[in-house]
Amino acid sequence: MLRVAVVGSGPSGCYTAQGLIQQDSSAYVDVLDRLPCPYGLVRYGVAPDHEKIKSLQNSLRTVLEHERVRFLGGIQVGGPGGLPAGRLRELYHAVVYCVGAATDRHLGIPGEALPGSWSATEFVSWYSAHPDAVDGDFLRGAKSAVVVGVGNVAVDVARMLARGAAELSPTDMPEAALAALADSQVTEIHMVGRRGPSQARFTTKELRELGTLPGTEVVVDPDELALDPAYADPSALTGAQRRNVEVLRGWASTPRQGSARQIRLRFFLRPVEVLADGGRVGAVRFERTLPDGRGGVTGTGRCEDIEAQLMLRSVGYRGVPPAGLPFDAGTGTVPHQEGRVLRDGAIVPGEYVAGWIKRGPTGVIGTNRPCAKETVTSLLADAPVLVRRQVPKDALPLLRAEGFDPIEWAGWQAIERAEAQLGASLGRSVVKLPDWGSLRAAAREAAS
């Protein structure tokens, strides 16, 4: 029997487990996650008002409930107190790392560390009830916010800042975040990109959603659209780019409505400094850029200050070195060949990667399917050699004997019940448990 450990229970980890059990009837897969809860960014990265995308958890659940798949939450691989990667390798014929990209990119500009300056990742973790989330007073004194970046995460955080309590109450957002956003005084949200609209990374569906928010209007400067050479030549655009430009053009030609809240989409502005006011973020200084004719931009030396008491940077995720694996700091990925880990250019038998740690933080959730398929194909091609090595028939008793106390599927189901009960007590639907203590306490119910 082929015994495989998959580290990470997000989409790439679940698709890897699914591929293994579908293609090899002798394969048994343990899906390990450092969190007590499965599903990765589907649980902790998808915006709470995107119920359709969050419903993907139902298909991932089917994988994790398969008789030859076992979820083991609360197990850190590597790091202080964690399960050493070398020991994990001893317990299984193969290990597939699907650990994503755990950190975010910085702007590298003066003032970026001022109070009131955060990463979008931190903000998303807060309103998604990630147990590692900082207890940040994100909205303190904020009437204007700047979101640096023009991708789907930037759209998500701008939309969350503009949503009202009536729209957020039906979601699983934690109570503290819901209360803070309901009391928010933010009336202006600036989403700013250093390049033009044709190069923005948001999808048209996400973009259009900004125009449907009650009490909110989207403002676009037609002069900034006109700076983009592709604006005047739609034939030079892909279908998605053309649809984005059409939506932006529609907003730019719409008379102002005088709504209580505005989302302003800005282009060709590069952040150069965060300016302080009373020791906190007071404004963000941007330099006007222009297309350089090669797909990039060049600075003009002309600057504009946008007043804001909150700045969220949304300029991309970045992988961190997985314990015990080689790492390419330039790409933020583990070197590999068709999913097989490479050490000094040579294939390492039994070690594999899939997802963002393999290819970088690109694509949408569905992109993880072909990525996982490639890795599974490589692993199963190696299986005849891998299974010659003796490994324990069941790693779980050994893990427990070595001091680890994994949260199994019954523990996760207990967490789900606790979140449903919490929601009912608050007159809402499901409400996420927001911290390690409450999650562990709920999981212990299954063991009692």
C-alpha positions, 0 to 999 in steps of 0.5 A, spaced: 500 500 500 502 506 498 502 511 504 502 518 502 502 525 507 499 531 504 501 537 507 496 542 507 488 542 506 487 547 501 485 546 494 491 544 492 492 539 497 485 536 496 486 535 489 492 532 490 489 527 495 483 526 490 488 524 484 492 519 488 486 515 491 482 516 484 488 513 480 491 508 485 486 504 489 492 502 494 493 509 496 492 511 503 493 519 504 493 523 510 492 530 509 496 534 515 494 541 516 497 546 522 490 549 523 485 545 526 480 547 520 481 544 513 480 548 506 486 553 507 484 559 503 477 557 501 476 558 508 480 563 510 481 567 504 475 567 500 471 573 502 465 572 507 460 575 502 462 570 496 458 564 498 458 561 491 466 560 491 466 558 499 461 553 497 467 549 494 468 547 501 463 542 499 467 538 494 473 539 498 469 535 504 468 529 499 475 528 498 477 529 506 471 524 507 473 519 503 475 512 506 482 512 504 483 519 506 484 522 513 484 529 515 490 530 521 489 538 523 493 542 528 500 539 526 505 543 524 511 540 520 517 543 521 519 549 526 519 549 534 515 544 537 513 542 530 514 535 526 521 535 523 520 534 516 525 528 516 521 524 521 515 525 516 519 522 511 520 516 515 513 515 516 510 515 509 512 513 502 512 520 500 510 527 502 507 532 498 508 539 500 501 544 498 503 549 503 501 555 499 504 562 499 504 564 507 506 571 507 505 578 503 510 582 499 512 589 501 512 596 498 519 598 500 517 605 501 518 610 507 512 610 512 510 603 510 511 601 518 506 606 521 500 605 525 494 604 520 498 601 515 497 593 514 497 588 509 491 586 505 493 579 508 492 581 515 485 585 514 483 579 510 485 574 516 482 579 521 475 579 517 475 571 516 477 569 523 484 566 522 486 564 528 493 567 527 490 574 525 492 580 529 487 583 533 488 590 529 484 596 530 484 597 523 478 602 522 481 606 528 479 614 526 479 612 519 474 616 514 478 614 508 482 608 506 487 607 500 488 600 497 494 599 493 493 594 488 488 592 483 487 585 483 481 580 486 484 581 493 484 588 493 477 588 490 475 584 496 478 588 501 475 595 498 468 591 498 468 589 505 470 596 507 464 598 503 459 593 505 454 595 511 452 591 517 445 588 513 449 585 508 455 582 512 450 579 518 448 573 514 455 571 513 460 567 517 464 573 519 466 573 526 462 578 531 468 583 532 469 584 525 462 585 523 461 590 529 467 594 527 465 594 520 458 596 521 461 602 525 466 604 520 466 611 518 470 610 512 466 613 506 472 614 501 476 608 498 481 609 493 484 603 490 490 604 486 494 601 481 501 603 478 499 601 471 493 602 467 486 599 467 488 594 461 494 591 466 489 590 472 489 583 475 482 583 477 477 579 474 471 582 470 466 579 475 469 581 481 470 588 478 462 589 476 460 587 483 463 594 486 458 597 482 452 593 485 454 595 493 448 599 496 449 606 497 456 606 494 458 609 487 464 607 483 468 613 480 473 613 475 477 618 472 477 618 464 483 622 463 487 616 467 483 611 462 486 615 456 493 614 458 493 607 457 495 606 450 490 599 449 484 604 451 484 607 444 485 600 441 481 595 444 483 590 438 490 589 442 486 587 448 484 580 450 477 578 452 478 579 459 482 586 459 477 588 454 471 587 458 474 590 464 476 596 460 468 597 458 466 596 465 471 602 467 469 606 461 462 605 463 463 608 470 467 614 467 462 616 463 456 616 468 455 622 472 456 623 479 450 620 484 452 624 490 452 617 494 454 617 501 460 612 500 465 612 494 470 607 491 475 611 487 479 607 482 485 610 480 491 608 475 498 610 473 500 612 480 506 609 484 506 609 491 513 612 494 511 614 501 506 613 507 505 620 510 504 621 518 499 625 521 499 624 529 504 618 529 499 614 524 498 614 517 495 620 514 496 620 507 499 616 501 504 620 496 504 617 489 508 618 483 504 619 476 507 614 472 506 613 464 507 607 459 514 606 457 512 602 451 514 596 453 509 593 458 511 597 464 511 604 466 516 610 468 516 615 473 514 622 471 516 626 478 510 629 479 506 627 485 499 626 488 498 625 496 491 622 497 489 623 504 487 616 508 488 614 515 488 606 513 492 603 508 492 596 505 497 593 501 495 588 496 501 587 491 501 579 492 503 573 496 510 570 497 512 563 499 516 562 505 521 556 505 518 550 507 522 546 513 527 541 510 526 543 503 530 547 498 527 554 496 528 559 491 528 566 494 527 569 487 521 566 485 518 564 492 518 557 490 521 550 491 525 548 485 522 542 482 521 538 476 514 536 474 512 536 482 518 532 484 523 536 489 530 538 486 536 538 491 542 541 487 539 540 481 537 532 482 530 529 484 529 527 491 525 521 491 519 521 495 518 529 496 513 533 492 510 539 491 503 542 488 500 549 488 503 556 490 509 553 493 510 549 486 508 554 481 508 561 485 501 565 487 498 565 480 491 563 477 485 561 480 482 556 485 481 551 479 488 552 476 490 547 482 487 542 479 492 541 473 498 543 477 496 537 482 495 532 477 502 533 474 505 532 481 500 526 482 502 523 475 510 524 477 508 521 484 505 515 481 510 513 476 515 513 482 511 509 486 514 502 484 520 504 487 517 508 493 513 502 496 520 498 497 521 502 503 518 500 509 514 505 513 509 504 518 502 501 517 499 507 520 503 513 522 497 516 527 499 512 533 506 514 532 505 521 532 501 521 538 506 517 542 511 522 540 507 528 543 502 530 537 495 531 538 492 531 531 485 534 530 481 528 526 475 529 522 470 528 528 474 534 531 473 538 525 465 536 525 465 539 532 468 545 530 462 546 525 457 544 530 460 550 535 460 555 530 453 553 528 451 554 535 454 560 536 451 563 530 444 561 532 445 564 539 447 571 536 441 571 531 445 569 525 447 563 521 454 560 522 459 564 525 466 563 525 470 561 532 476 566 531 481 564 536 486 558 537 483 557 544 475 556 542 477 552 536 481 547 540 476 547 546 470 545 540 475 540 537 476 537 544 468 536 545 469 530 539 474 527 544 470 527 550 
